[in-house]
Structures are given as C-alpha cells and as structure tokens.
C-alpha cells in the first residue's frame, strides 16, 4: 500500500489485527488513533481542523485531512 492512500475500514482492521489490536466496535477514527498510539505516534487522526498537517510521512495523512474538513 502506498503512503497517503485513503484506506477502507477492512484494510485498517487488517493493520490493527496484524499489530494485535482488537477492533471490536471501534469506528474508523478511533481505530486509526489506537493504531497510531500503538506505534508510538501522536494519536491525532482527524484533528487537522485548519486543513494542514506537519506529519508528511503519516500513513493516514490524506485520509485524515479529508476527514478533518468534513
């Protein structure tokens, strides 16, 4: 998978499962933030309200920016 590609929930759940994270009833933003925390990163998914983000290598960046502007 390429960096900055918008992911479907099934792909995100597969990443979580590979990291030993139980997905349960988590919605997409909660699941991504849980993955970010498990990786030792900021759990900031969806918080770029200004439409900008300095985390240029983040796997979730494009999806996050789109989600943040809704």
C-alpha contacts under 8 A as a table, 3 or more apart, distances in Angstrom:
res1	aa1	res2	aa2	distance
1	X	5	X	7.48
2	X	5	X	5.89
3	X	57	X	7.25
3	X	58	X	7.21
3	X	59	X	5.03
3	X	60	X	7.64
4	X	57	X	7.96
4	X	58	X	7.11
4	X	59	X	5.40
4	X	60	X	5.92
4	X	61	X	5.53
4	X	62	X	4.94
4	X	63	X	7.12
5	X	59	X	7.56
5	X	60	X	7.46
5	X	62	X	6.42
5	X	63	X	7.06
6	X	60	X	7.31
6	X	62	X	6.35
6	X	63	X	4.92
7	X	11	X	6.19
7	X	12	X	6.69
7	X	63	X	7.29
8	X	11	X	5.42
8	X	12	X	6.51
9	X	12	X	4.99
9	X	13	X	6.06
9	X	28	X	6.37
10	X	13	X	5.12
10	X	14	X	6.25
11	X	14	X	5.08
11	X	15	X	6.40
12	X	15	X	5.12
12	X	16	X	6.24
12	X	28	X	7.82
12	X	31	X	7.65
12	X	32	X	7.24
13	X	16	X	4.95
13	X	17	X	6.02
13	X	23	X	6.45
13	X	31	X	7.78
14	X	17	X	5.06
14	X	18	X	6.17
15	X	18	X	5.17
15	X	19	X	6.43
16	X	19	X	5.13
16	X	20	X	6.32
16	X	21	X	4.96
16	X	22	X	7.04
16	X	23	X	6.90
16	X	31	X	7.67
16	X	35	X	6.27
17	X	20	X	4.97
17	X	21	X	5.31
17	X	22	X	6.51
17	X	23	X	7.42
18	X	21	X	7.48
19	X	35	X	7.92
21	X	35	X	7.59
23	X	26	X	5.81
23	X	31	X	6.75
26	X	30	X	5.76
26	X	31	X	5.60
27	X	30	X	5.47
27	X	31	X	6.06
28	X	31	X	5.14
28	X	32	X	6.14
29	X	32	X	5.23
29	X	33	X	6.18
29	X	45	X	6.46
29	X	46	X	6.93
30	X	33	X	5.16
30	X	34	X	6.16
31	X	34	X	5.06
31	X	35	X	6.30
32	X	35	X	5.06
32	X	36	X	6.14
32	X	43	X	7.86
32	X	45	X	6.72
32	X	60	X	7.94
33	X	36	X	4.94
33	X	37	X	6.19
33	X	43	X	4.60
33	X	44	X	6.55
33	X	45	X	5.86
34	X	37	X	5.20
34	X	38	X	6.21
34	X	43	X	7.00
35	X	38	X	5.06
35	X	39	X	6.31
36	X	39	X	5.23
36	X	40	X	6.51
36	X	41	X	5.14
36	X	42	X	6.24
36	X	43	X	5.18
36	X	44	X	7.93
37	X	40	X	5.08
37	X	41	X	5.40
37	X	42	X	6.29
37	X	43	X	5.45
38	X	41	X	7.44
44	X	47	X	5.52
44	X	48	X	7.80
45	X	48	X	7.64
45	X	60	X	7.31
45	X	61	X	7.99
45	X	64	X	5.57
46	X	49	X	7.53
46	X	64	X	5.03
46	X	65	X	6.86
46	X	67	X	5.85
46	X	68	X	4.76
47	X	64	X	7.77
47	X	68	X	6.15
48	X	51	X	5.44
48	X	52	X	5.88
48	X	53	X	6.10
48	X	64	X	7.37
48	X	65	X	6.33
48	X	68	X	5.67
49	X	52	X	7.51
49	X	68	X	5.52
49	X	69	X	6.50
51	X	65	X	6.11
51	X	68	X	7.04
51	X	69	X	6.61
52	X	65	X	7.29
53	X	56	X	7.13
53	X	61	X	7.71
53	X	65	X	7.74
55	X	58	X	5.54
55	X	61	X	7.21
56	X	61	X	7.00
57	X	61	X	7.58
58	X	61	X	5.25
60	X	63	X	5.48
60	X	64	X	5.76
61	X	64	X	4.99
61	X	65	X	6.11
62	X	65	X	5.31
62	X	66	X	6.30
63	X	66	X	5.22
63	X	67	X	6.06
64	X	67	X	5.00
64	X	68	X	5.93
65	X	68	X	5.08
65	X	69	X	6.44
66	X	69	X	5.54
66	X	70	X	6.88
67	X	70	X	5.58
